[in-house]
């Protein structure tokens, strides 16, 4: 496996392809003297899906959410006790679809949002057991040191966030980009797996 690529984190699918479920994640940012910080929550180690991983708050879309934006707002309130001022505070940043080679799949919209003034997030203690405000570069370094479990989509987003200079810069970048679905592939070679992004060598083979 490439040293910069974590394992898929879920069981590979040897049967029919699983249809992805709609989901949403919210990348909450706040400014600091050393650059923007992002809110990461730690999933319960007992969770069947991505247990112990540090992720952006989020989850599956429910029927009464009214779409991914509503799901993002609800999950942020449930997992981190943060309430935003409606869907207008969310700006689409990316859309990722779990590789077809994985059993549990999601079609996830990622949104950027500024933390409300005086925000004091708190984990629910069930789905999520801890949280941290971190500069994206610091989170990536902690992942490299194996102090935090980071999954592939989180790593790729943190790499992009590490290039931003402020929350307003994040909004500018998000508003200027065209969001198109990104679906990595899992290539199994012997006893290990490699995750490839569209356009990388081997993705289309």
Buried (B, 14 or more C-beta within 10 A) or exposed (E): EEEEBBBBBBEEBEEEEBEBBBBBBBBBBBBEEEBBBBBBBBBBEEBEEBEEBBBBBBBBBEEEBEEBBBBBBBBBBBBBBBEBEEBEBBBBBBBBBBBBBBBBBBBBBBBBBBBBEEBEBEBBEEBBBEBBBBBBBBBBBBBEEEEBBBBBBBBBBBEBBBEBEEBEBBBBBBEEEEBEEEBBBBBEEEEEBBBBEEEEEEEEE
